[in-house]
């Protein structure tokens, strides 16, 4: 690994992840977006006090907003606190917003946040174009995972005996 790639990896610090995203959605395209924040929100994010539960990206007036993301209030903010559940503007190129909005309107897809991380001193959100899984798809995936786990366990036991 070269020096530059090692430095680039260490510059990214994951603050929060949407743990339900892979379980509830089939994920297609991924994008990186900046977020418009206040000072007290930035402090809370650095402390890792972020929740993606039920959050999604919506489009209005040619802009993209993350809705439902909870950034806890910062205790030492004083009078300059923030609303923990407010919609936050995403910083994307206009062509990316148009492309995502078009896919969401035509194909019944949705855009969800996958993770939030710090790159250098900037907060970035990884967003993805996704389609909701049906309940039977989720059950099938759980069954397949259980079967694979059992097979791996039996293979490991067979290697020990043999």
ROVEXZA-496964 format. One record per residue (C-alpha): residue in three letters; x, y, z. Coordinates in nm, 3 decimals. Layout:
N
   aa        u        v        w
  ala        X        Y        Z
...
END
This chain:
162
   aa        u        v        w
  unk    0.000    0.000    0.000
  unk    0.144    0.335   -0.099
  unk    0.190    0.623    0.141
  unk   -0.083    0.831   -0.028
  unk   -0.352    0.561   -0.009
  unk   -0.267    0.493    0.357
  unk   -0.300    0.864    0.437
  unk   -0.629    0.880    0.245
  unk   -0.775    0.587    0.441
  unk   -0.677    0.734    0.777
  unk   -0.836    1.067    0.684
  unk   -1.184    0.909    0.678
  unk   -1.354    0.853    1.015
  unk   -1.694    0.682    1.004
  unk   -1.930    0.855    1.247
  unk   -2.257    0.666    1.190
  unk   -2.393    0.387    0.971
  unk   -2.744    0.292    0.865
  unk   -2.739   -0.067    0.988
  unk   -3.084   -0.151    0.850
  unk   -3.009   -0.031    0.497
  unk   -2.869   -0.359    0.362
  unk   -3.137   -0.563    0.537
  unk   -3.436   -0.359    0.420
  unk   -3.319   -0.243    0.076
  unk   -3.151   -0.367   -0.240
  unk   -2.880   -0.104   -0.295
  unk   -2.782    0.008   -0.646
  unk   -2.581    0.327   -0.705
  unk   -2.389    0.508   -0.431
  unk   -2.305    0.879   -0.413
  unk   -2.114    1.106   -0.177
  unk   -2.280    1.426   -0.062
  unk   -2.184    1.710    0.167
  unk   -2.428    1.834    0.432
  unk   -2.521    2.188    0.533
  unk   -2.483    2.201    0.913
  unk   -2.475    2.442    1.207
  unk   -2.187    2.461    1.456
  unk   -2.363    2.270    1.734
  unk   -2.461    1.995    1.487
  unk   -2.096    1.959    1.390
  unk   -1.997    1.912    1.756
  unk   -2.264    1.643    1.804
  unk   -2.155    1.464    1.487
  unk   -1.791    1.459    1.604
  unk   -1.920    1.299    1.926
  unk   -2.100    1.033    1.716
  unk   -2.451    1.128    1.830
  unk   -2.627    1.061    1.497
  unk   -2.915    0.825    1.413
  unk   -3.038    0.731    1.064
  unk   -3.352    0.550    1.181
  unk   -3.628    0.598    0.919
  unk   -3.431    0.863    0.730
  unk   -3.449    0.916    0.355
  unk   -3.364    1.176    0.092
  unk   -3.639    1.396   -0.054
  unk   -3.624    1.642   -0.341
  unk   -3.781    1.990   -0.341
  unk   -3.720    2.307   -0.544
  unk   -3.428    2.148   -0.730
  unk   -3.248    2.063   -0.405
  unk   -3.199    1.744   -0.202
  unk   -3.274    1.720    0.171
  unk   -3.211    1.441    0.421
  unk   -3.529    1.390    0.625
  unk   -3.561    1.197    0.950
  unk   -3.194    1.200    1.046
  unk   -3.153    1.274    1.417
  unk   -2.848    1.469    1.535
  unk   -2.868    1.495    1.914
  unk   -2.853    1.840    2.074
  unk   -2.507    1.944    2.188
  unk   -2.505    2.003    2.565
  unk   -2.263    2.297    2.564
  unk   -2.430    2.485    2.277
  unk   -2.585    2.753    2.500
  unk   -2.840    2.969    2.316
  unk   -2.717    2.856    1.971
  unk   -2.861    2.504    1.980
  unk   -3.028    2.327    1.689
  unk   -3.346    2.132    1.615
  unk   -3.230    1.766    1.630
  unk   -3.480    1.644    1.365
  unk   -3.473    1.926    1.110
  unk   -3.430    1.857    0.739
  unk   -3.073    1.919    0.627
  unk   -2.974    2.027    0.278
  unk   -2.744    1.795    0.087
  unk   -2.467    1.943   -0.123
  unk   -2.476    1.765   -0.458
  unk   -2.416    1.872   -0.816
  unk   -2.733    1.976   -1.001
  unk   -2.692    1.693   -1.254
  unk   -2.669    1.438   -0.969
  unk   -2.987    1.576   -0.809
  unk   -3.171    1.567   -1.144
  unk   -3.052    1.212   -1.214
  unk   -3.157    1.083   -0.870
  unk   -3.493    1.264   -0.876
  unk   -3.567    1.121   -1.222
  unk   -3.493    0.763   -1.111
  unk   -3.700    0.801   -0.795
  unk   -4.002    0.938   -0.986
  unk   -3.990    0.684   -1.271
  unk   -3.890    0.351   -1.120
  unk   -4.035    0.355   -0.770
  unk   -3.690    0.366   -0.613
  unk   -3.586    0.566   -0.310
  unk   -3.266    0.737   -0.196
  unk   -3.141    0.653    0.153
  unk   -2.839    0.752    0.361
  unk   -2.592    0.465    0.412
  unk   -2.326    0.622    0.633
  unk   -2.189    0.950    0.764
  unk   -1.819    1.014    0.791
  unk   -1.560    1.286    0.835
  unk   -1.317    1.339    0.548
  unk   -1.049    1.576    0.669
  unk   -1.269    1.831    0.850
  unk   -1.578    1.792    0.627
  unk   -1.890    1.590    0.703
  unk   -1.995    1.365    0.415
  unk   -2.294    1.134    0.376
  unk   -2.287    0.828    0.155
  unk   -2.630    0.801   -0.008
  unk   -2.761    0.521   -0.226
  unk   -3.034    0.460   -0.477
  unk   -3.227    0.166   -0.335
  unk   -3.542   -0.041   -0.370
  unk   -3.727   -0.175   -0.066
  unk   -3.716   -0.551   -0.016
  unk   -4.036   -0.743    0.031
  unk   -4.081   -0.935    0.358
  unk   -4.043   -1.273    0.184
  unk   -3.712   -1.153    0.029
  unk   -3.584   -1.067    0.377
  unk   -3.688   -1.408    0.510
  unk   -3.525   -1.586    0.217
  unk   -3.200   -1.396    0.278
  unk   -3.206   -1.496    0.649
  unk   -3.263   -1.862    0.553
  unk   -2.973   -1.857    0.307
  unk   -2.744   -1.699    0.564
  unk   -2.840   -1.965    0.823
  unk   -2.776   -2.247    0.574
  unk   -2.436   -2.101    0.481
  unk   -2.343   -2.064    0.849
  unk   -2.438   -2.429    0.917
  unk   -2.238   -2.550    0.617
  unk   -1.934   -2.348    0.722
  unk   -1.959   -2.490    1.074
  unk   -1.982   -2.849    0.944
  unk   -1.687   -2.791    0.708
  unk   -1.477   -2.659    0.998
  unk   -1.569   -2.963    1.212
  unk   -1.482   -3.199    0.924
  unk   -1.139   -3.033    0.888
  unk   -1.073   -3.077    1.262
  unk   -1.159   -3.450    1.250
  unk   -0.971   -3.521    0.925
END
